[in-house]
Amino acid sequence: MRFPESVDLARVPEGLWWTVMLICLHSQWPLLRPCRVKLPVSLRPGEAECWSRLMDAEVATLEAYRGTSDFERTIEIIEDGPPLNYSPTSAAIAGVSRCATAFSGGKDSLVQTGLLTELTPNPVLVATKSPMPPLEDHITPRRRYILDEVQRRRDVTLIEVESDYRGNFDHGFAQELGYRISVNELTDTFLYTASLLAAGVALGATHLFLASEANLHNNIELYGRVVQHSQCMYSGVTLWALNALLRPFGVSYSSLISPLERRQVQTLLLSRYADLCDLQFSCWSVKGDESACSRCLKCLTVSSSILAFGGRPSRIGVNLVSLLNEFRDWRPKTLDQLKQLTFPKDINFGQLDAVIAYEMRGISLRRMAMTIACDEPGRLLTFRAWKALLAYRGLRRRAIARNPAEPPGYRRGFLKFVDSLLSEKVGAIFDQHFPPAEESDYGDLISRSESLLNWIIEPLAANQFRVS
């Protein structure tokens, strides 16, 4: 990890550096098990067991998706050295409440940036540049433009951390072991968290945020264990467990948007933070000078939301003609198909289908044609454009036949998992834009999350997290 000269790393306590290391590296060990991890230091009482339980939770999710219940703990952490110093950071001692967020340019981090600049002075945005060949999303001109432009439009301090971390993995390794995930889907967020933690603390920020939507907190009970979304690096349980581990340093860690579904995040960006919405950079499949690939499901998801709101996807670089021709055979899952899904990740994709279908139902063929014509007036005279409109006619018919229900309200109960510095304020903003869902609709989810979290952090003798 390489930091710019403006970041005084001497302000990061030595004990916190070991936490940075453990955050960044621990997610590899479930893939390497059985293994022994020998630390040349001693952690505070109970911390090694807390990390072990966090990995136990990750292993339970990994194995459940693989179709096994092999949950035996085979990762051993050995402490062999002097005890670390866990004193609070100087900013925490001084009572500083500066905020910092991980920043990528996606809709989630843009909304979190909007919230922080609305509610707090000069927040820190920490972007991590870590290319992962053959992907080019971290090195495109579009990304550089966004990082420069967000500083011009908002009162922020932007820090870019460079790392070779993502470029050093065989990302198919997990799939070779039979897991339904690539290595970076287990490790990326922990790298971004590590960068955020070090840079944020160095700049005096004690309230840290990583944008994680409500759908990433979903879980089920299977084989007697709580099984999370396969990308559990984003899950609320993981974020809140790390928050407990960071508490001795006077640092808090959570997500401001954890109560919001992905469509609500997009709506908030398009409405309340419209001055930032054209900076959205959500597609990881971009190449060269592209701003969006116009070929992936993420491009379809974002475009349908923008169109449903009355906007033009071309503002973020999506080519509607290419997108519609690419997805001409797309079909939303039926209600019967949804009922057959078991795992949170699969259910989320099924629910995403329903949201796209709901949005397409309100976007007429005429409106689609007018949007294409506005982007490039002569485009409607081309054969590809007519093919795209014909494809959309079929897409919309299938969406209407799916008859999707209106998407649910936001999970107001999840505000209790947001940093208390801002939870009440962001709750008031969410109330202005969205109706709350019935808490009975997600009460079991909160109960499972609370139970798993309390088991993970129990060895720290920390105050248990209770949701009343």
C-alpha positions, 0 to 999 in steps of 0.5 A, a space after each residue: 500500500 502506497 500513500 501520498 506524501 500528504 498522509 502522515 502515517 506516523 499518526 497511525 498507532 503501531 497497534 492499529 497497523 496490525 489491525 490494518 494487516 489482519 483486516 486486509 489478509 484474514 479473508 485469504 486464510 479460509 481458502 488456504 485452510 488448513 493453515 497456521 498463522 503465526 504472529 510475532 506479537 500478542 493481540 489483546 485478550 480475546 481478539 484472536 478468537 474474535 478473528 477466528 469466529 469471523 473466519 468461522 462465519 466466512 467459512 460457513 457461507 463459503 461451504 454452504 454455497 459449495 453444498 457442504 457442511 464442513 465447518 470444522 475450524 482448521 485455521 490456527 492463530 498463534 501469538 508469539 511476541 510482545 503485546 500490542 499497544 491499543 491506546 486510542 488515536 490522537 484524534 479520538 483523544 481530542 474528541 475529533 468527529 471528522 468522517 471518512 469514506 471509501 470512494 470508488 465512483 459507484 452509486 453507493 460511494 457517491 450517495 455516501 459522499 453526498 450524505 457526508 458533504 451535506 451533514 459534515 465538514 470536509 470529509 475524507 474520500 479514500 480511493 484505492 487504485 489497485 489494478 486487476 488485469 485484464 480488467 481496466 476499471 482502475 486505470 481508465 481515463 474516466 476514473 481519473 476524471 471522476 476523482 478530479 471532478 468530485 473534488 471540484 464539486 464538493 468540499 472534500 479531501 481526496 486521498 488515493 492509495 495505490 496497491 498491487 494487492 489485487 494484481 497478485 492473486 490467481 482469482 480463479 483459485 476459489 472456483 477451482 476449489 468448488 466455491 461459487 466466487 472469485 478470490 477478489 469477491 472475498 478480499 476487495 472490500 477488506 483492502 479498501 477498508 484497510 486503505 480507509 482506516 490507515 489514511 482516515 486515521 492519519 488525517 484525523 478521521 475517527 468515523 469511517 464508512 464503507 457503502 454497503 446496501 441492504 441487500 448485501 446484509 441478507 442471510 438465511 439459516 442453513 445446516 444450523 449456521 447463519 449463511 450470508 450473501 456470498 460477498 460477506 466482506 460487505 455484510 452488516 455482520 462483517 462491518 459491525 464486527 470490525 467496528 467492535 475490533 476498532 473500538 479500542 482505538 476510538 474509531 467507528 466503522 459502518 455503512 450510511 446506506 445499510 437501510 437502503 435497497 439498491 434502487 433507493 440508493 440510485 433514486 437518492 443519487 438522481 434526486 437529492 445529489 443530482 450534481 454528482 449523478 453524472 459521475 457514476 462509474 459502476 461498470 467494472 468491465 470497461 475497456 480503454 476510454 469507455 465510461 461503461 461497457 453497455 454489455 453487462 447486467 450492471 449497465 442494464 440495472 443502472 440504465 433502467 433506474 435512470 430511465 425510470 427516473 426520467 434521465 438519460 443513461 448516456 450521461 454516464 456513458 451507456 450506449 442504449 443501442 448496444 445495451 438493448 441488443 446485448 440483452 434482447 433475450 433477457 427474461 425476468 425470473 418468474 415468481 415460481 422460479 424465485 420461490 425455488 431460490 435458497 441462497 441470499 445471492 441468488 435471491 438478490 439476483 431474482 429480486 433484481 430481475 423484478 426491479 428491472 421489470 418493474 422499471 421497464 413497465 413504466 418506460 414506453 417504447 416511444 420514450 426509449 426511441 426518443 431517448 436514443 434520438 436525443 443522444 444521437 439524432 441520426 441513430 434512429 436511421 440505423 439498422 442497429 437502432 431499429 433492432 434495439 427498439 425491436 429488442 426492447 419491445 420484447 423486453 418490455 412485454 416480458 416485463 409487463 407479463 412478469 407483473 412485478 410488485 412495487 419495490 419495498 420501502 427502506 429498512 428503517 430498523 437498520 439505522 440502529 446499525 449506523 454510526 450514532 453520530 449520523 444515524 438520526 440525520 440520515 434517517 430523516 433524509 431517508 424518510 423524506 424520500 422513501 416509505 419505511 418497510 414493515 419491520 416484520 418483513 425483515 425482523 428475522 434477518 435482524 435477529 439472525 444478524 444480531 445473534 451471529 454478530 454477538 457470537 463473533 464479538 463475545 471474546 472481546 468482552 465488548 458490549 453486545 449489540 442489541 436491537 430493541 
